[in-house]
């Protein structure tokens, strides 16, 4: 049911507007925020969903001159300069400043819920074709990817180009120095350790970029008979364990800027350099992105010499946790499998395999940014839920 307003009044000498709802709840809105978000054509461009009001024209100390209730479905405000604003009840209720309402808004916009896992992971699986052509399946795929961090899509054709279809499904792929897609196989004079037959330790891709790709797709086209098993670990789960058992190590890894480098030629010539913290945290100290790739960690280390050994000790403890039997999950991709995972959260690796006269193992890889993926998720949710 749509919310209805019982009563509206100005408080705090006109600096706040109090709305009493029909269900007994109430909301308090700062008047500077109300004026800033006036929905009239002069202040808001509805076709773009964007504010037209210039911040330089906003009085941060503004108070209401008059506030009235218009049919219990909207409120009307007259400001000191006689400008009028109207706000729909449903619009106001969704933007209530209470802690509960703000939590609901965060949940709706960003889907922050995470399901941690270790070696007990039940790898979510979905048919590739369903994700491409069925909105409900695509919505489920992206919701699971956001919550669990990894989903295996099955039944894709065992040929190059399938990831381009997946890119179109979410919006578009992320172009990097390795191209819009890239081929993971044994190559002479490899410009990346992934293009060898050796073991790959747990890592996230591309911390050498200022903004590492958020989501990674790996499509198995050819698989070796022996070796080449994939491994994944939930980095956020491991971070929570590290923070619990060694807060000092967690503090070091979440505050020390580590140099990463990547130099070579592929899609074009490149010389990438970046500083990243192994564990990026939010204001609450919770991990929001892992930036860890031992292969591209630079020989340059821009910290005082006396802080180097404590850093290595902290990183060793983190790496040991990543590799512990209770945390890592192993599986082997089959031709036609497409593993999709959160590159900010899930670290991945690979067991070694034997090289041969011909290519025995071939994966095609691609990236997408979380902004693109979340945009598609929100659009799909609106479409799917409107059918219910």
N, C-alpha and C positions, 0 to 999 in steps of 0.2 A: 504493500500500500504506500502511496505517496504521502510524504509528511505534510501535516497541516499546522499552521501557526495559531496558537491560542492568544498570545499577547506579545507586544513589542514595546520597548521603552529605552530611552537614553539613560546612561549611567555615568558616574565620574565626571560630572560637569560637561557631558556631551562627548567625552573621549571614547566611550564604549557604547555599543548597542546590545541590549539583552533581548534574546528571543526565547519565549516560553512556548514549548511545543505541546501539541494536543495530548501526546503520550506522557506528559509530566516532566520530561527532560527539559533542560535549558542550555542555551549556548550564548557565549559572550564574544562579540566581534569588535576588535579595535577599529576605530573610525578611519584611521590613516590607511588601514588595509582595505576597508570598504571603498574609500574614495579611489585608492590606487587600482581597484578592480571593478570600477564602474563598467557596466555592460552596454552602455548606450553607444550608438554608432560613432559619436564624436571621440569616445575614449577607447573603443574596442573594435577591431576589424574582424567581424564575424567570419568572413570567408577564409581568413587565414588562422583564426583562433588566436589572434595576437593582440597585445596591448598597443594602442595608439597614443595613449597619454604619455607625454614626456615626463621623465622623473624630475626634471628641472622645474616643471610646473606644479609639482605636488607639494602641498604644505604638510610637513610631517607632524605639525601640531594641530591639525584640523579637528574641528568638532562639528557635530550635526546641528543644524538650525531646527529641523523638524523631522521626526520619523513617524510614519503611520503604517497601519496594516491595511493591505488591499485585498479583501476577500479571502483571507486566511491562506492564500497560496503565494503571496509575495509581500515584500515590504517596500515602501517608498521613502526615500530620504531627500530632503532639500538641504543643500549646503549653504554656508554663509554668502557665497557669491551667486546664489539662486540657481546653481546647477542642480539638476534632478537626476537621481539614480534609482533604478528598480532592481530588486534581487529576488529571484524565484526561490520558493521554500526548499525545493529539492536541491538546488544549487548550493544554498546556504548550509543545509544539513550535512551534505557530503564534505563540506569544508570547515566543519566545526573544529574548534581549537582544543577540545578535550583530549586527554591522553588516549582514551579508547578510540575516538573517531580518527585521530591521526594514525594510530596503529592499523586500523582498518584500511585507511587510505594507502599506507605504505604496502600493506599486503596486496591490495588490488592493483597497484601500479608496478610493483617490483618483484612480487612473489619471493620473499626472502627466506621462506622455509627451506631448510636443508636436512637431508637424511644422510647421516654419516654411515660409513661402511668400512669393512676391512676384508680379510680373506673370506668372510662369509657372504660376500656380495652375491646377490641373485641378479645377474646381469640382465637388465631389461632388454627385451627383443621385440622388434616390430617389422612387418613387411615393408620393404623399400617402396614398392609401387603404391601401397596404401597411403604412405606418407606423402607421396607426390600428388595424389589425385583425390584424397579424401580429407576434408577439412577437420573432421573429428579426430582422425588418426594423426594428422599433422599437429593439431593442438595438444593431443596427449603426448606426442613425441617431445615437443618443446617444453611442456610442463615438467615432464620426467627429466629431461636434460637439465633444466634449471634446478630441480629438487635433488636429484641423485648425482648429477654431474656426468653421467655416461649412459648412452643407449646404443645398442647394436641393431642396425637395419639389415635385413636379410633379403636375398633374392634379386640383387641388382645384376645387370649383365656384366660378365667378366671382361670388360673392355674399357678403354679410356673414354672419358667424356661424361660418365654418369654423375660425377660430382658437379658438373655444370648445371645439370637438372636440379640438383639439391640446392645449389646456389640461387637459382631462379625461384625455387620454392620459398626460400626465406627472404629473398630480395636480390642480393648480389654477393659475390665472394670478395674477399679482401685480397687485393693485389699486393704482392711483396717482391723483393728482389729475386725470388725464386720463381716468379711468374704467377699467373692466376691459379694454376694447378702445378703440381710438381711430382716427379716420378722417383719413388724410393726404391732403388735397386742398386746392385753392385756396379760401380762405375770406375773406370781407370782415372787416376788423378782426381779423385773425388774432392769436390769443394765443400763437402759437408760429411761429418762422420756417419750420418744416417745412410749415406750412399756407399757403404762398405758392408762386409758380412759380419763385422765384429759385434760384440755385445754392446747394447746401449743402456747405460745406467739411467735411473729415474731422472726425468727432467721435464721442464715445461719448455715449449718452443718459443724461440725468438725474444728472450729478455734483453737482447741487444737493441731492440726497438724501444723508443720512448713509450709507445702504447702497444704492448704485445697483443697478438690476436687473441680474442676471447674464446672462440670455439674452433675446434679442429675436426676435420673429416679425413678418415683414412679408408680407402676403398681397396680391398684385396682383389687383384686381378690374377696373380699367380702365386702359389704358395709352395715353398720347399717341403720335401718329404720329411727331412730331419732338421730339427732346430727351428729357429725363427719364431718361437712362441712370444706373444705379447704379454706385458705385465702392466698393471695400473695400480695406483695407490691414491687414496683420498687425502690430499694434502691438508685440507682444513681439519680433518679428523686427527691427523698426525700433529698439526700445530696445536690443537687443544691438548693433546697428550704432552707435548713438549712444554707448553706453558704451565701445565700442572706439575710436572716432575722437575723442571729446571727453569724457573722464571727468569733467571739471569741470562741463560742461553737464548731464551725467546726474546728478551729485551735487546740483546746484541744483534740477533738476526733481523729484528724489526727496526733497527736504528742505524745499522752500518751500511753505507753506500758501497756497493760492489761494482767494479768495472766489468763490462761485457763488451766484446768486440766481434765483428764478423766482416771479413774482407775477402773479396773474390770477384768472380764474373759468373753470371747466370742469365737471368732475364735482361740484366744490364750490369755494368761494372758497379761495384759497391764498396764502400768503406764505412761501416756502421760502428758507432761508439756510443755507449750509454752507461749511466749509473743507475742501479736498481737496488733496493733492499730485498733480501731473499724473501722476507715476509712483509708484505704491505698490510697495514692495519688501519681500521677506521678509528673514529674518536673514542670508541669504547675499548680499543685495544684488541678487537677481534680481527682475525685474518680475512682479508678480502681479495688478495691475489698473491700467488707464489711466483717468484721470479728466480728460477734455479735451473741452470744448465751448465754442468761442469765443463763440457767441451768448449763452450764459448766464453767461459770466465777468463778475463784477461790476465796476463802476467803483471800488468800494471795494477797496483793496489794503493789507492790514494788515501791511506790512513796512517797515523803515527805508528812507528815500528813496534812499540810496546803493546799495541792493541791487536797485532796480527795473530799471535798464538792463541789468545782468548777467543778470537773470531773463529779460527780453525777448529778449536775444541767444541765451540757451540755448533758449528756446521757439521762436524763429525757426529755429534749426538743426534742432530736432526736427520742426517743421512742414515744413521743406524736404525732410527725409528722407521724411516721410509722402507728400509729393506727387511724389517723384521717380519717373520712368517705370519704373525697375526694381522698385519696391515695390508700386505700386498695380495693381489688377485691375478692369477695367470689364466690365459686362454689362447687359443690358436685360431686366427682368422682363416676362413675358407674362401675360395674364389666366389665373389658375389656379395661377400659381407662388407658392410660399411660401418665402421665404428665412429660414433660422433661423441665428442666429449668436451668438457669445460677446461680449456687450456689454462685458465687462471687458478683452477682448483685441483684438477686431476693430473698427477705426474705419470708419465708413461715411459716404458722401456721395452727392450727386445733382447731375447737370447740370441747368441751368435748362430750362424749356420755356415755350411761349407760353400765355398765358391766353386764354380764350374766353368766349363767352356762356354756355356750359354747362361742367360739370366734364369735363375731358378726361383727367384722370389721378386714380386713386383707389386708395390702398392702405389696408388695415386693419392696424393694428398692435396688438401685445400684448407683455407681458413675463412671464417666469417667473424665479424665483430659482434660483441654482445648487443650493441645498440641496434644493429640490423635484426638480430635474432629476436630480441625482446619486442621490437616494433611489430614483427610478424606475429609473435605470440599474442600481443594485445589485440591485433586486428582479427586473428582467428577466434580468440575468446569472445569478442563482441559478436562475431558472425555465428558461432556455434551456440552461445548462450541465448541469442535472440530467437533461436528456433525452438527452445524449450517451452 
